[in-house]
Amino acid sequence: MSLIYVLAAVIAVALCGYLCVALLKPEWFE
């Protein structure tokens, strides 16, 4: 069961990181 929490935490961190990069460096996605 804890593996699901770890997986959810990893996905949440990755999503936050992606959003931060997308907001701060939008030219990287052009």
PDB file of all heavy atoms in Angstrom:
ATOM      1  N   MET A   1       0.833  -1.208   0.000  1.00  0.00           N
ATOM      2  CA  MET A   1       0.000   0.000   0.000  1.00  0.00           C
ATOM      3  C   MET A   1       0.867   1.257   0.000  1.00  0.00           C
ATOM      4  O   MET A   1       0.532   2.237  -0.653  1.00  0.00           O
ATOM      5  CB  MET A   1      -0.908  -0.012   1.234  1.00  0.00           C
ATOM      6  CG  MET A   1      -2.040   0.993   1.164  1.00  0.00           C
ATOM      7  SD  MET A   1      -3.199   0.620  -0.182  1.00  0.00           S
ATOM      8  CE  MET A   1      -4.309   1.993  -0.043  1.00  0.00           C
ATOM      9  N   SER A   2       1.980   1.215   0.725  1.00  0.00           N
ATOM     10  CA  SER A   2       2.843   2.396   0.785  1.00  0.00           C
ATOM     11  C   SER A   2       3.472   2.671  -0.574  1.00  0.00           C
ATOM     12  O   SER A   2       3.818   3.815  -0.869  1.00  0.00           O
ATOM     13  CB  SER A   2       3.923   2.213   1.841  1.00  0.00           C
ATOM     14  OG  SER A   2       4.751   1.125   1.500  1.00  0.00           O
ATOM     15  N   LEU A   3       3.594   1.631  -1.393  1.00  0.00           N
ATOM     16  CA  LEU A   3       4.182   1.831  -2.726  1.00  0.00           C
ATOM     17  C   LEU A   3       3.318   2.773  -3.559  1.00  0.00           C
ATOM     18  O   LEU A   3       3.831   3.587  -4.322  1.00  0.00           O
ATOM     19  CB  LEU A   3       4.300   0.475  -3.434  1.00  0.00           C
ATOM     20  CG  LEU A   3       4.954   0.522  -4.829  1.00  0.00           C
ATOM     21  CD1 LEU A   3       6.402   0.989  -4.723  1.00  0.00           C
ATOM     22  CD2 LEU A   3       4.891  -0.839  -5.485  1.00  0.00           C
ATOM     23  N   ILE A   4       2.015   2.700  -3.357  1.00  0.00           N
ATOM     24  CA  ILE A   4       1.111   3.594  -4.084  1.00  0.00           C
ATOM     25  C   ILE A   4       1.337   5.042  -3.653  1.00  0.00           C
ATOM     26  O   ILE A   4       1.347   5.946  -4.482  1.00  0.00           O
ATOM     27  CB  ILE A   4      -0.353   3.182  -3.836  1.00  0.00           C
ATOM     28  CG1 ILE A   4      -0.598   1.793  -4.442  1.00  0.00           C
ATOM     29  CG2 ILE A   4      -1.311   4.193  -4.451  1.00  0.00           C
ATOM     30  CD1 ILE A   4      -1.946   1.217  -4.106  1.00  0.00           C
ATOM     31  N   TYR A   5       1.544   5.237  -2.341  1.00  0.00           N
ATOM     32  CA  TYR A   5       1.799   6.598  -1.855  1.00  0.00           C
ATOM     33  C   TYR A   5       3.112   7.134  -2.403  1.00  0.00           C
ATOM     34  O   TYR A   5       3.210   8.302  -2.793  1.00  0.00           O
ATOM     35  CB  TYR A   5       1.824   6.613  -0.323  1.00  0.00           C
ATOM     36  CG  TYR A   5       0.482   6.351   0.297  1.00  0.00           C
ATOM     37  CD1 TYR A   5       0.330   5.420   1.320  1.00  0.00           C
ATOM     38  CD2 TYR A   5      -0.649   7.049  -0.139  1.00  0.00           C
ATOM     39  CE1 TYR A   5      -0.911   5.179   1.881  1.00  0.00           C
ATOM     40  CE2 TYR A   5      -1.883   6.810   0.414  1.00  0.00           C
ATOM     41  CZ  TYR A   5      -2.022   5.874   1.429  1.00  0.00           C
ATOM     42  OH  TYR A   5      -3.242   5.635   1.980  1.00  0.00           O
ATOM     43  N   VAL A   6       4.136   6.280  -2.443  1.00  0.00           N
ATOM     44  CA  VAL A   6       5.431   6.700  -2.984  1.00  0.00           C
ATOM     45  C   VAL A   6       5.280   7.061  -4.455  1.00  0.00           C
ATOM     46  O   VAL A   6       5.791   8.082  -4.917  1.00  0.00           O
ATOM     47  CB  VAL A   6       6.478   5.580  -2.802  1.00  0.00           C
ATOM     48  CG1 VAL A   6       7.764   5.920  -3.551  1.00  0.00           C
ATOM     49  CG2 VAL A   6       6.771   5.369  -1.323  1.00  0.00           C
ATOM     50  N   LEU A   7       4.554   6.224  -5.199  1.00  0.00           N
ATOM     51  CA  LEU A   7       4.343   6.486  -6.622  1.00  0.00           C
ATOM     52  C   LEU A   7       3.571   7.782  -6.827  1.00  0.00           C
ATOM     53  O   LEU A   7       3.907   8.598  -7.686  1.00  0.00           O
ATOM     54  CB  LEU A   7       3.569   5.310  -7.230  1.00  0.00           C
ATOM     55  CG  LEU A   7       3.607   5.211  -8.751  1.00  0.00           C
ATOM     56  CD1 LEU A   7       5.035   5.008  -9.241  1.00  0.00           C
ATOM     57  CD2 LEU A   7       2.734   4.058  -9.213  1.00  0.00           C
ATOM     58  N   ALA A   8       2.542   8.010  -6.018  1.00  0.00           N
ATOM     59  CA  ALA A   8       1.759   9.246  -6.120  1.00  0.00           C
ATOM     60  C   ALA A   8       2.621  10.456  -5.783  1.00  0.00           C
ATOM     61  O   ALA A   8       2.511  11.499  -6.432  1.00  0.00           O
ATOM     62  CB  ALA A   8       0.560   9.179  -5.191  1.00  0.00           C
ATOM     63  N   ALA A   9       3.499  10.331  -4.794  1.00  0.00           N
ATOM     64  CA  ALA A   9       4.375  11.442  -4.421  1.00  0.00           C
ATOM     65  C   ALA A   9       5.352  11.751  -5.547  1.00  0.00           C
ATOM     66  O   ALA A   9       5.590  12.919  -5.862  1.00  0.00           O
ATOM     67  CB  ALA A   9       5.130  11.098  -3.137  1.00  0.00           C
ATOM     68  N   VAL A  10       5.893  10.714  -6.170  1.00  0.00           N
ATOM     69  CA  VAL A  10       6.832  10.921  -7.280  1.00  0.00           C
ATOM     70  C   VAL A  10       6.129  11.614  -8.439  1.00  0.00           C
ATOM     71  O   VAL A  10       6.661  12.550  -9.036  1.00  0.00           O
ATOM     72  CB  VAL A  10       7.434   9.572  -7.726  1.00  0.00           C
ATOM     73  CG1 VAL A  10       8.191   9.724  -9.041  1.00  0.00           C
ATOM     74  CG2 VAL A  10       8.360   9.027  -6.649  1.00  0.00           C
ATOM     75  N   ILE A  11       4.908  11.182  -8.751  1.00  0.00           N
ATOM     76  CA  ILE A  11       4.151  11.801  -9.846  1.00  0.00           C
ATOM     77  C   ILE A  11       3.828  13.254  -9.510  1.00  0.00           C
ATOM     78  O   ILE A  11       3.930  14.141 -10.357  1.00  0.00           O
ATOM     79  CB  ILE A  11       2.875  10.993 -10.121  1.00  0.00           C
ATOM     80  CG1 ILE A  11       3.248   9.640 -10.720  1.00  0.00           C
ATOM     81  CG2 ILE A  11       1.952  11.748 -11.070  1.00  0.00           C
ATOM     82  CD1 ILE A  11       2.082   8.680 -10.835  1.00  0.00           C
ATOM     83  N   ALA A  12       3.453  13.533  -8.257  1.00  0.00           N
ATOM     84  CA  ALA A  12       3.120  14.897  -7.851  1.00  0.00           C
ATOM     85  C   ALA A  12       4.346  15.803  -7.961  1.00  0.00           C
ATOM     86  O   ALA A  12       4.249  16.932  -8.448  1.00  0.00           O
ATOM     87  CB  ALA A  12       2.580  14.899  -6.429  1.00  0.00           C
ATOM     88  N   VAL A  13       5.496  15.320  -7.523  1.00  0.00           N
ATOM     89  CA  VAL A  13       6.727  16.116  -7.597  1.00  0.00           C
ATOM     90  C   VAL A  13       7.107  16.371  -9.051  1.00  0.00           C
ATOM     91  O   VAL A  13       7.483  17.487  -9.422  1.00  0.00           O
ATOM     92  CB  VAL A  13       7.871  15.404  -6.843  1.00  0.00           C
ATOM     93  CG1 VAL A  13       9.210  16.078  -7.135  1.00  0.00           C
ATOM     94  CG2 VAL A  13       7.593  15.411  -5.344  1.00  0.00           C
ATOM     95  N   ALA A  14       6.979  15.335  -9.881  1.00  0.00           N
ATOM     96  CA  ALA A  14       7.307  15.499 -11.294  1.00  0.00           C
ATOM     97  C   ALA A  14       6.370  16.508 -11.950  1.00  0.00           C
ATOM     98  O   ALA A  14       6.798  17.338 -12.758  1.00  0.00           O
ATOM     99  CB  ALA A  14       7.214  14.147 -12.000  1.00  0.00           C
ATOM    100  N   LEU A  15       5.107  16.463 -11.589  1.00  0.00           N
ATOM    101  CA  LEU A  15       4.137  17.397 -12.168  1.00  0.00           C
ATOM    102  C   LEU A  15       4.424  18.830 -11.711  1.00  0.00           C
ATOM    103  O   LEU A  15       4.376  19.763 -12.513  1.00  0.00           O
ATOM    104  CB  LEU A  15       2.726  16.982 -11.751  1.00  0.00           C
ATOM    105  CG  LEU A  15       1.570  17.649 -12.509  1.00  0.00           C
ATOM    106  CD1 LEU A  15       1.641  17.312 -13.989  1.00  0.00           C
ATOM    107  CD2 LEU A  15       0.237  17.191 -11.935  1.00  0.00           C
ATOM    108  N   CYS A  16       4.760  19.011 -10.437  1.00  0.00           N
ATOM    109  CA  CYS A  16       5.098  20.345  -9.935  1.00  0.00           C
ATOM    110  C   CYS A  16       6.357  20.867 -10.622  1.00  0.00           C
ATOM    111  O   CYS A  16       6.424  22.036 -10.990  1.00  0.00           O
ATOM    112  CB  CYS A  16       5.313  20.298  -8.423  1.00  0.00           C
ATOM    113  SG  CYS A  16       3.775  20.077  -7.507  1.00  0.00           S
ATOM    114  N   GLY A  17       7.337  19.998 -10.799  1.00  0.00           N
ATOM    115  CA  GLY A  17       8.550  20.409 -11.484  1.00  0.00           C
ATOM    116  C   GLY A  17       8.286  20.810 -12.916  1.00  0.00           C
ATOM    117  O   GLY A  17       8.812  21.807 -13.405  1.00  0.00           O
ATOM    118  N   TYR A  18       7.425  20.023 -13.592  1.00  0.00           N
ATOM    119  CA  TYR A  18       7.077  20.347 -14.970  1.00  0.00           C
ATOM    120  C   TYR A  18       6.368  21.694 -15.049  1.00  0.00           C
ATOM    121  O   TYR A  18       6.653  22.514 -15.928  1.00  0.00           O
ATOM    122  CB  TYR A  18       6.189  19.239 -15.532  1.00  0.00           C
ATOM    123  CG  TYR A  18       5.590  19.585 -16.874  1.00  0.00           C
ATOM    124  CD1 TYR A  18       6.361  19.500 -18.032  1.00  0.00           C
ATOM    125  CD2 TYR A  18       4.260  19.997 -16.978  1.00  0.00           C
ATOM    126  CE1 TYR A  18       5.819  19.823 -19.263  1.00  0.00           C
ATOM    127  CE2 TYR A  18       3.713  20.323 -18.206  1.00  0.00           C
ATOM    128  CZ  TYR A  18       4.487  20.238 -19.348  1.00  0.00           C
ATOM    129  OH  TYR A  18       3.952  20.578 -20.543  1.00  0.00           O
ATOM    130  N   LEU A  19       5.445  21.952 -14.132  1.00  0.00           N
ATOM    131  CA  LEU A  19       4.710  23.216 -14.139  1.00  0.00           C
ATOM    132  C   LEU A  19       5.639  24.389 -13.856  1.00  0.00           C
ATOM    133  O   LEU A  19       5.520  25.448 -14.482  1.00  0.00           O
ATOM    134  CB  LEU A  19       3.580  23.171 -13.105  1.00  0.00           C
ATOM    135  CG  LEU A  19       2.388  22.298 -13.498  1.00  0.00           C
ATOM    136  CD1 LEU A  19       1.394  22.227 -12.339  1.00  0.00           C
ATOM    137  CD2 LEU A  19       1.703  22.838 -14.730  1.00  0.00           C
ATOM    138  N   CYS A  20       6.581  24.213 -12.911  1.00  0.00           N
ATOM    139  CA  CYS A  20       7.533  25.287 -12.612  1.00  0.00           C
ATOM    140  C   CYS A  20       8.380  25.601 -13.839  1.00  0.00           C
ATOM    141  O   CYS A  20       8.586  26.762 -14.180  1.00  0.00           O
ATOM    142  CB  CYS A  20       8.431  24.879 -11.448  1.00  0.00           C
ATOM    143  SG  CYS A  20       7.583  24.930  -9.858  1.00  0.00           S
ATOM    144  N   VAL A  21       8.870  24.563 -14.524  1.00  0.00           N
ATOM    145  CA  VAL A  21       9.682  24.792 -15.722  1.00  0.00           C
ATOM    146  C   VAL A  21       8.843  25.443 -16.810  1.00  0.00           C
ATOM    147  O   VAL A  21       9.290  26.357 -17.506  1.00  0.00           O
ATOM    148  CB  VAL A  21      10.288  23.463 -16.206  1.00  0.00           C
ATOM    149  CG1 VAL A  21      10.964  23.641 -17.561  1.00  0.00           C
ATOM    150  CG2 VAL A  21      11.311  22.959 -15.198  1.00  0.00           C
ATOM    151  N   ALA A  22       7.598  24.991 -16.969  1.00  0.00           N
ATOM    152  CA  ALA A  22       6.728  25.532 -18.017  1.00  0.00           C
ATOM    153  C   ALA A  22       6.419  27.007 -17.757  1.00  0.00           C
ATOM    154  O   ALA A  22       6.281  27.790 -18.695  1.00  0.00           O
ATOM    155  CB  ALA A  22       5.443  24.722 -18.086  1.00  0.00           C
ATOM    156  N   LEU A  23       6.305  27.385 -16.477  1.00  0.00           N
ATOM    157  CA  LEU A  23       6.011  28.775 -16.154  1.00  0.00           C
ATOM    158  C   LEU A  23       7.251  29.661 -16.238  1.00  0.00           C
ATOM    159  O   LEU A  23       7.175  30.813 -16.678  1.00  0.00           O
ATOM    160  CB  LEU A  23       5.418  28.872 -14.745  1.00  0.00           C
ATOM    161  CG  LEU A  23       3.988  28.343 -14.611  1.00  0.00           C
ATOM    162  CD1 LEU A  23       3.585  28.330 -13.142  1.00  0.00           C
ATOM    163  CD2 LEU A  23       3.026  29.203 -15.391  1.00  0.00           C
ATOM    164  N   LEU A  24       8.402  29.114 -15.815  1.00  0.00           N
ATOM    165  CA  LEU A  24       9.614  29.927 -15.766  1.00  0.00           C
ATOM    166  C   LEU A  24      10.356  29.923 -17.096  1.00  0.00           C
ATOM    167  O   LEU A  24      11.014  30.908 -17.439  1.00  0.00           O
ATOM    168  CB  LEU A  24      10.537  29.411 -14.656  1.00  0.00           C
ATOM    169  CG  LEU A  24       9.967  29.555 -13.236  1.00  0.00           C
ATOM    170  CD1 LEU A  24      10.906  28.897 -12.238  1.00  0.00           C
ATOM    171  CD2 LEU A  24       9.777  31.013 -12.881  1.00  0.00           C
ATOM    172  N   LYS A  25      10.298  28.795 -17.830  1.00  0.00           N
ATOM    173  CA  LYS A  25      11.046  28.676 -19.076  1.00  0.00           C
ATOM    174  C   LYS A  25      10.122  28.210 -20.199  1.00  0.00           C
ATOM    175  O   LYS A  25      10.279  27.112 -20.719  1.00  0.00           O
ATOM    176  CB  LYS A  25      12.189  27.666 -18.895  1.00  0.00           C
ATOM    177  CG  LYS A  25      13.240  28.088 -17.883  1.00  0.00           C
ATOM    178  CD  LYS A  25      14.139  29.180 -18.428  1.00  0.00           C
ATOM    179  CE  LYS A  25      15.261  29.499 -17.453  1.00  0.00           C
ATOM    180  NZ  LYS A  25      16.144  30.554 -17.986  1.00  0.00           N
ATOM    181  N   PRO A  26       9.149  29.027 -20.586  1.00  0.00           N
ATOM    182  CA  PRO A  26       8.218  28.593 -21.643  1.00  0.00           C
ATOM    183  C   PRO A  26       8.900  28.421 -22.988  1.00  0.00           C
ATOM    184  O   PRO A  26       8.395  27.695 -23.834  1.00  0.00           O
ATOM    185  CB  PRO A  26       7.163  29.704 -21.674  1.00  0.00           C
ATOM    186  CG  PRO A  26       7.840  30.883 -21.083  1.00  0.00           C
ATOM    187  CD  PRO A  26       8.826  30.343 -20.082  1.00  0.00           C
ATOM    188  N   GLU A  27      10.064  29.083 -23.181  1.00  0.00           N
ATOM    189  CA  GLU A  27      10.737  28.971 -24.471  1.00  0.00           C
ATOM    190  C   GLU A  27      11.296  27.563 -24.688  1.00  0.00           C
ATOM    191  O   GLU A  27      11.574  27.189 -25.809  1.00  0.00           O
ATOM    192  CB  GLU A  27      11.853  30.009 -24.593  1.00  0.00           C
ATOM    193  CG  GLU A  27      13.012  29.798 -23.652  1.00  0.00           C
ATOM    194  CD  GLU A  27      12.824  30.524 -22.335  1.00  0.00           C
ATOM    195  OE1 GLU A  27      11.695  30.939 -22.046  1.00  0.00           O
ATOM    196  OE2 GLU A  27      13.819  30.673 -21.611  1.00  0.00           O
ATOM    197  N   TRP A  28      11.458  26.783 -23.601  1.00  0.00           N
ATOM    198  CA  TRP A  28      11.972  25.423 -23.742  1.00  0.00           C
ATOM    199  C   TRP A  28      10.976  24.516 -24.456  1.00  0.00           C
ATOM    200  O   TRP A  28      11.344  23.499 -24.997  1.00  0.00           O
ATOM    201  CB  TRP A  28      12.286  24.826 -22.367  1.00  0.00           C
ATOM    202  CG  TRP A  28      13.501  25.428 -21.714  1.00  0.00           C
ATOM    203  CD1 TRP A  28      14.258  26.447 -22.197  1.00  0.00           C
ATOM    204  CD2 TRP A  28      14.095  25.044 -20.468  1.00  0.00           C
ATOM    205  NE1 TRP A  28      15.275  26.712 -21.314  1.00  0.00           N
ATOM    206  CE2 TRP A  28      15.206  25.881 -20.263  1.00  0.00           C
ATOM    207  CE3 TRP A  28      13.784  24.055 -19.523  1.00  0.00           C
ATOM    208  CZ2 TRP A  28      16.002  25.762 -19.133  1.00  0.00           C
ATOM    209  CZ3 TRP A  28      14.573  23.950 -18.399  1.00  0.00           C
ATOM    210  CH2 TRP A  28      15.673  24.794 -18.204  1.00  0.00           C
ATOM    211  N   PHE A  29       9.693  24.914 -24.452  1.00  0.00           N
ATOM    212  CA  PHE A  29       8.660  24.050 -25.022  1.00  0.00           C
ATOM    213  C   PHE A  29       8.235  24.513 -26.402  1.00  0.00           C
ATOM    214  O   PHE A  29       7.279  23.996 -26.958  1.00  0.00           O
ATOM    215  CB  PHE A  29       7.453  24.001 -24.089  1.00  0.00           C
ATOM    216  CG  PHE A  29       7.781  23.371 -22.762  1.00  0.00           C
ATOM    217  CD1 PHE A  29       8.142  24.148 -21.680  1.00  0.00           C
ATOM    218  CD2 PHE A  29       7.733  21.989 -22.606  1.00  0.00           C
ATOM    219  CE1 PHE A  29       8.460  23.563 -20.452  1.00  0.00           C
ATOM    220  CE2 PHE A  29       8.046  21.393 -21.403  1.00  0.00           C
ATOM    221  CZ  PHE A  29       8.416  22.181 -20.319  1.00  0.00           C
ATOM    222  N   GLU A  30       8.942  25.526 -26.940  1.00  0.00           N
ATOM    223  CA  GLU A  30       8.571  26.001 -28.262  1.00  0.00           C
ATOM    224  C   GLU A  30       9.366  25.289 -29.343  1.00  0.00           C
ATOM    225  O   GLU A  30      10.421  24.763 -29.097  1.00  0.00           O
ATOM    226  CB  GLU A  30       8.803  27.511 -28.369  1.00  0.00           C
ATOM    227  CG  GLU A  30       7.815  28.291 -27.507  1.00  0.00           C
ATOM    228  CD  GLU A  30       8.118  29.801 -27.556  1.00  0.00           C
ATOM    229  OE1 GLU A  30       9.166  30.189 -28.126  1.00  0.00           O
ATOM    230  OE2 GLU A  30       7.304  30.568 -27.021  1.00  0.00           O
TER     231      GLU A  30
END
